[in-house]
Amino acid sequence: MTIRKNFLFEQEIAKHLEELAKTEGKTQTQIVQEMTEERYRQIRKKRSLDALKKLKNSPAANIGDIDIRQIRIEKALKHAE
């Protein structure tokens, strides 16, 4: 399903959008969609990393001498960065 949205751009930004679309051989809608999705992925990644960092410091993360959750969190953090 698609939804129509109307946006107001400063003149210079509208020109940039038009130029990007022409350069990449895409519609302006495609450019805005791709940029929105990329920005959203960045925000979700940051949220996930923040949540993992909070778990890293959680007292429930420690299991005896071996901290399995800590190992998993550190591995995930290294992979995400």
N, C-alpha and C positions, 0 to 999 in steps of 0.2 A: 504494500500500500504506500502510496506517496502522498505527501502533504505539501501544499503550496505555502511558502513563507515569503513575505515581502521584507526586504531590508533596505535601509538607507545607508549609503556609503559616502564618505567624503569623496570629492571629485578625483583626487589623486589616487586614492585607494581603488576606486572603480576602474581607473585607467590601468593600474597594476593588475587587477583581476583580469581585465580584458586581455592584457599583454601576456599574462601567464597562460590563459586559455589558448590563445593563438599559438604561442611558442610550443606548448605541449600537445597541440592538436586535440584539445578537449573542450567541452562546454564549460561555461563559467559555473554552472551548477555542479559539474563533476569536480572542479577545482575546490569549490567551497566544501563539498562533501568529503573529499579526501583530506583537506586541511582540518576539518572538524574531527574526523575519525582519528587522525594522527594525534591531535591535541588531546582527545579523549583517552587514547591508549597511554599517553604519557601520564595523565592524571591518575588513571587506574593503576599503573605501574607504581607510581609514587605512593598511593594509598596502600597497596600490597606490601611494599617495602617498609612503610611506617608500621603496619600491623605486625610484620615479622620482627621488626626491631623491638616492639613492645613485648612480644612473646619471648624474645631473647632474654629480657630482663625479668621475666615472670618467675616467681618462686616455684610455681608448679612445673617449671621446665626442668628442674633438677631431679634426677632419679639415681639415688645412691652416688657412687663414684663416677659412673658413666652417665653423661648428660646427652642422651640420644636426641632429645628435642633440640638442644643447642647445636648438635652436629648437623641436623637437618636444616635448621634455620640458617646456619652459617653457609651451608652448601647452597641453599636457595638464594641467599643474598649475593653470594659470589656469582651465581649463574645470572641473576637479574641485572647486575651492574655492568 
